[in-house]
Amino acid sequence: MIHDVVIAGAGPVGLFLACELRLAKLSVLVLEQAEEPGSPLKRLPFGMRGLTVPTVEALYRRGLLDEISALQVSKDGARNKAAHWAGQPRQPGGHFAGIQFYQDRIDTSKWPYRLPGSAGSSMLVDMESLETVFAAHADAMGVEIRRGIGVEDVEQSDEEVAVRAGGKTIRAHWLVGCDGGRSTVRKLGGFEFVGTDPEFTGYSVEVELADPAQLRPGRHYTPTGMYTYAPPGTVAMVDFDGGAFHRTQPITPEHVQEVLRRVSGTDVTVTSLQLATTWTDRANQATTYRNGRVLLAGDAAHIHSPLGGQGLNLGLGDAMNLGWKLAATIRGDAPDGLLDTYTSERHPIGAQVLDWSRAQVALMRPSRSSRALGAIIRDLIETPDGATYFAERVWGVSLRHDLGNGHPLAGRSVPDFELVDGTRLGEHLKAGKGLILDFDASTPLRTLANRWGDRVAYIASAATDMLGLSAVLIRPDGVVAWTAEGNPNSGEAAQAASRWFGRPK
Ligand SMILES: Cc1cc2nc3c(=O)[nH]c(=O)nc-3n(C[C@H](O)[C@H](O)[C@H](O)COP(=O)(O)OP(=O)(O)OC[C@H]3O[C@@H](n4cnc5c(N)ncnc54)[C@H](O)[C@@H]3O)c2cc1C
């Protein structure tokens, strides 16, 4: 038997990608090294992850948002976000190296394509719940997930990939490495992984303290590093040791106490260590996300410090971009070069996120110049332009692929138009196909969509606010491929459809 696609890794990215590929009815096998899906590090408080706008939109467009919204948590772990913000004078919108921006400063008029009532701006969930929802969804869609079987070797020819796993050879037309930051697929697949070395070891620990009053709750930059304390015992620390400690020695209570004393400048005493993990700010990226029949997505393709809270979002964005392109390639109706646009669109976005995390490291260094720079950012982030800029970057609101097309909406996430029947556009994107939304119900566009058969759906409907447009062509990942104002130019529409969906029938 030969699978259409084998995915290494049943993390969030591998599972979400598997679902995307199943939308096109491909045979998908996911191999996961770990025997069991759960782990204490995926639960609260360490497993908390912030989801940004493109992720929330992707979940919404695949019908998963309601289920995942119900799992939202607050910073203190309660499953009710509203309760967390109640009583706070200002609603934080996010942060840059710990410097908060607030929602009351954000000028949303700068985002003319985000319509009122669109899927939420961001949310917090825990990794375990997220993976459970994705795994159940994948299972229901017919994805086969084999746990306790890690990819050990990879060999590819022009026609297929032979994957050695669990003592067996599994054949696939394509292999996607979603196997995390230390990806075996990346190493065996001949990818270059380049970037910058770490400056620090970061710690996330759950401890019992003899004298917790010695630590101040919240995030603190000190002359020797940084610590964040959430009583009674959750501590994150950054120790500028050049990353020397990370994964080189066991994390003992004595070591945690020594680092905590140093970075906090106190003589706090750790009486027990319940949970601990370390990480660094190493920022590396694969130079290409495709080598022949082997592809990378998620942390396998890029790693950076978790402090900016972007890695999961970046990875899910990869999956949303790759799924339909790989499916079209396997079906045989992809236009030339479609699969290569996966790297050309996602690599620059990954590079930006890596730089965003590097910039935060520069602000965190225990130096006077970093504190001085921090004071300037603090001033700027309080201005409407500053807060809007940081919200755009942190929430991912202004993400745009360069499609070489003039209209400012082309290459952006499609606005969630409210149609006259009361439905919203996002609800019509669940099938993961292209779509022409024709506000004027023009016959040539209907005929045109028909020429692409199953690949391009067609909806004729006005919307409450059409933003001055008469039609839009939307890719399966929700990105606008073409727009019309006034009388639609069918020639242009056909060109855009051919560019993304291949030859018409
Ligand atoms: C402390 C911390 C906080 C974070 N906070 C945020 C946040 O707020 N927002 C955010 O967006 N991101 C955050 N991140 C980053 C985020 O967790 C990762 O980017 C995300 O988990 C990547 O998903 P993935 O599926 O690519 O990889 P992973 O989640 O690492 O999953 C990879 C899977 O592959 C499996 N595997 C490994 N090797 C093999 C093999 N050889 N064969 C088969 N399977 C294999 C692993 O067991 C694992 O299940 C944080 C990370 C950390 C450490």
The ligand as an ORCA input file, in Angstrom:
! r2SCAN-3c Opt
* xyz 0 1
  C       6.893     27.463     27.050
  C       6.320     27.622     25.670
  C       5.298     28.551     25.440
  C       4.777     28.733     24.156
  N       3.757     29.631     23.963
  C       3.256     29.801     22.728
  C       2.157     30.683     22.472
  O       1.626     31.321     23.386
  N       1.709     30.825     21.203
  C       2.267     30.133     20.177
  O       1.838     30.329     19.031
  N       3.279     29.270     20.377
  C       3.785     29.075     21.610
  N       4.781     28.171     21.811
  C       5.311     27.413     20.668
  C       4.405     26.215     20.302
  O       4.200     25.379     21.401
  C       5.052     25.427     19.172
  O       5.421     26.303     18.151
  C       4.067     24.382     18.644
  O       3.834     23.402     19.627
  C       4.617     23.738     17.391
  O       3.746     22.734     16.962
  P       4.277     21.559     16.032
  O       3.114     20.678     15.795
  O       5.024     22.127     14.891
  O       5.390     20.827     16.914
  P       5.229     20.058     18.300
  O       4.145     20.626     19.113
  O       6.607     20.023     18.867
  O       4.809     18.598     17.871
  C       5.715     17.744     17.217
  C       5.252     16.315     17.407
  O       6.132     15.457     16.662
  C       6.449     14.326     17.454
  N       7.731     13.774     16.958
  C       8.986     14.194     17.215
  N       9.877     13.466     16.538
  C       9.168     12.551     15.829
  C       9.519     11.521     14.916
  N      10.804     11.265     14.606
  N       8.526     10.789     14.361
  C       7.218     11.029     14.658
  N       6.843     11.983     15.527
  C       7.794     12.748     16.087
  C       6.508     14.871     18.868
  O       6.339     13.838     19.820
  C       5.332     15.855     18.856
  O       4.119     15.240     19.218
  C       5.307     27.976     23.085
  C       6.326     27.037     23.312
  C       6.826     26.860     24.583
  C       7.937     25.856     24.801
*
